[in-house]
Amino acid sequence: MISDEEIRKYYELQGMYGDHVKQTYASGDLFTRYWQNMRRIIVERLIEELEVDSLLDVGCAEGLYTVFLAHKRVYSVGIDISLPKLIRAKKRYGRRNVLFIQADAENLLFSDNLFDLVLLIDVLRYLRNPERALKKSILSFKKVCNSPVENASEDFKEFRESYA
């Protein structure tokens, strides 16, 4: 089995030799650019509708969504396991209401109910234990965005309490 240290080293190297934002949005591959831009547009629209003041962006890479959210909210925190990606994020988007922290999504150390919302965009498929990361993330936030399903908030409350 791959150790946590080997995983961390892999993402450090990936971060040193690749700029996720440039690779994703400046790619000559039209399909990749279209897909990534559609995802960005969908996330931005959802965020604009939310009534939250604090956000945790798990697996933030170079902080694209973290910073967008900081424009709309009081503060955003982005975490990623790759220090080189976080350094690029800080250089590109350094703002007073954005904080970038090197952390492992499966071992979040934030207090319960600290954030209004937690985002995990394209993160779970890369984790060895996605259920653990979800449990930690669920306990870190206070509320859920409004849903067209009337009882979604109550259903979520029961789901969240099962992990507490």
C-alpha positions in Angstrom: 0.0 0.0 0.0 1.2 3.5 -0.8 2.1 5.5 2.3 0.8 9.0 3.1 4.4 10.3 2.6 4.6 8.8 -0.9 1.2 10.4 -1.8 2.4 13.8 -0.5 5.7 13.5 -2.5 3.7 12.7 -5.6 1.5 15.8 -5.3 4.6 17.9 -4.4 6.2 16.8 -7.7 3.0 17.3 -9.6 2.7 20.8 -8.2 6.4 21.6 -9.0 6.2 20.6 -12.6 2.6 21.5 -13.6 0.5 24.6 -13.3 -3.1 23.3 -13.1 -4.7 26.6 -14.0 -2.5 27.0 -17.1 -2.9 23.4 -18.1 -6.6 23.4 -17.7 -7.6 26.8 -19.1 -4.8 27.5 -21.6 -4.8 24.0 -23.1 -5.1 23.8 -26.9 -7.6 20.9 -26.4 -11.0 22.5 -27.1 -12.9 19.7 -25.3 -10.9 20.2 -22.1 -11.3 23.9 -22.1 -15.1 23.6 -22.8 -15.6 21.1 -20.0 -13.5 23.0 -17.4 -15.1 26.3 -18.3 -18.6 24.8 -18.1 -17.8 23.4 -14.6 -16.4 26.8 -13.5 -19.5 28.6 -14.8 -21.8 26.1 -13.0 -19.9 26.4 -9.7 -19.8 30.2 -9.9 -23.5 30.4 -10.5 -24.2 28.1 -7.5 -21.9 30.2 -5.3 -23.6 33.4 -6.3 -26.9 32.1 -5.1 -25.6 30.9 -1.7 -26.0 32.9 1.4 -22.8 32.1 3.2 -20.0 34.1 4.7 -17.2 31.6 5.1 -16.0 28.8 2.9 -13.5 25.9 2.9 -12.3 24.8 -0.5 -10.8 21.3 -0.1 -8.3 20.4 -2.8 -8.1 24.0 -4.0 -5.0 23.5 -6.2 -4.0 27.0 -7.4 -7.0 28.5 -5.7 -9.2 29.5 -8.7 -12.6 28.8 -6.9 -11.2 29.9 -3.5 -10.5 33.4 -4.8 -13.7 33.7 -6.7 -15.6 32.9 -3.5 -13.6 35.4 -1.6 -14.9 38.1 -3.9 -18.4 37.2 -2.8 -17.9 36.3 0.8 -16.2 37.4 4.0 -13.4 34.9 3.8 -12.3 31.7 2.0 -9.8 29.1 3.1 -8.3 26.8 0.5 -6.4 23.7 1.4 -4.3 21.4 -0.8 -1.7 18.8 -0.1 0.7 20.3 -2.7 2.8 23.2 -1.4 3.9 24.4 -4.8 0.3 24.8 -5.9 -0.5 26.8 -2.8 2.6 29.0 -3.3 1.3 29.8 -6.9 -2.1 30.5 -5.5 -0.8 32.9 -3.0 1.3 34.7 -5.6 -1.5 34.9 -8.1 -4.4 35.7 -5.7 -3.0 37.1 -2.5 -5.8 38.8 -0.7 -6.5 39.6 2.9 -9.7 37.5 3.1 -8.1 34.4 1.5 -6.0 31.9 3.4 -4.2 29.0 1.8 -3.1 26.1 4.0 -1.2 22.9 3.2 -3.4 20.1 4.6 -4.6 16.6 3.9 -8.3 16.3 3.0 -8.6 13.1 4.9 -7.2 14.6 8.1 -8.9 18.0 8.4 -8.2 19.7 11.8 -10.8 22.4 11.7 -13.4 22.8 14.5 -16.9 21.5 13.9 -19.3 24.1 12.4 -16.4 26.5 11.5 -17.4 27.1 7.9 -20.8 27.9 6.3 -19.9 25.8 3.3 -17.3 23.3 2.2 -16.5 22.6 -1.5 -14.8 19.4 -2.7 -14.5 20.0 -6.5 -12.9 17.1 -8.3 -11.2 15.8 -5.1 -12.8 12.6 -3.9 -11.7 10.5 -6.8 -8.0 11.1 -5.9 -8.3 10.1 -2.2 -7.6 6.7 -0.7 -10.4 7.1 1.8 -13.0 9.5 0.4 -15.6 8.6 3.1 -13.2 9.8 5.8 -12.7 13.1 3.9 -16.5 13.5 3.5 -17.0 12.9 7.2 -14.4 15.5 8.2 -15.8 18.0 5.7 -19.4 17.5 6.8 -18.5 18.2 10.4 -16.6 21.3 9.4 -19.6 23.2 8.1 -22.8 24.7 9.5 -25.4 24.7 6.8 -26.3 23.6 3.3 -27.4 25.7 0.4 -31.1 25.9 -0.4 -32.4 23.1 -2.5 -35.4 22.8 -4.7 -36.3 19.7 -2.7 -38.2 21.0 0.4 -37.0 18.5 2.9 -33.4 18.4 1.6 -32.1 20.4 4.6 -33.8 18.0 7.1 -32.5 15.0 5.2 -29.0 16.5 5.3 -29.3 17.3 9.0 -30.0 13.6 9.7 -27.1 12.5 7.5 -24.7 15.0 9.1 -25.8 13.9 12.6 -25.0 10.3 11.8 -21.4 11.3 11.5 -21.2 13.4 14.6 
